[in-house]
C-alpha cells in the first residue's frame, strides 16, 4: 500500500537491525510502498519498497499517511491547480477515473482533496465529489484470505463426512458443499493476491 512520510526525516535500513548503518534518509513527504509491521528483538519494523524498487525497512514508530486508490463516481470532475475555483483547471476527469487520494485540505469553508491520476498529474478536486475507495492488494491480505479459505474448506469437509444421519443428504450436503465452494474461492483469491501484491 502507498503512503507518505509525515516525519521530518526517517532512516532507512537494509535489515531489521538499527545497529546497522542506515543507507538512506527519507525526508517528509516521501512516498513509499509499505507492508505489515514485523517485530524483531522487541522492536517493531515496517517493510517498505522505495521508488527505485529496493526493499528496505523503517522503524515502526515512523508516522506515515496511507495513500488510498479511489475511483470517481461523478463525470466531468474539474482538476484544479490549487484548492480554489479561481485557479487554472488542469484537466477534466471522467467518471470511473482512478486517482490516488494524496491529501485532504480545507480552505475557508470549502473542503478540497489533492489527487493524482494514473498519468501522474496532480491537482485538487472539490471535497463534495464522491470517490469510491478501492481496496489495494497486499501480501498480508492475501495470507489472510488463504487462511480463511482453508478454514472454510476444512469446515465444509467435516460437515460432509460427519453427516451420517437420515437427513444427511439434504441440509448437511448443502452446507458442506457451500463451505467448500466458498473456501475454494477465497483460497484461489488469496493465492492470487499474495503472488501479485508488491509488498
Secondary structure, DSSP 4 states (H G I P E B T S, - for coil): -EEEE-SSEEEEBSSS-TTSPP-EEEETT-EEEEEEEEEETTEEEEEEE-TTS-EEEEETT--EEEEEEEEE-SSSEEEESSSSTTSPEEEEEPTT-EEEEEEEEEETTEEEEEEEETTS-EEEEETTS-EEEEPPP-HHHHHHHHHHHHHHHHHHHHHHHH--STTIIIIIHHHHHHHHHHHHHHHHHHHHHHHH---
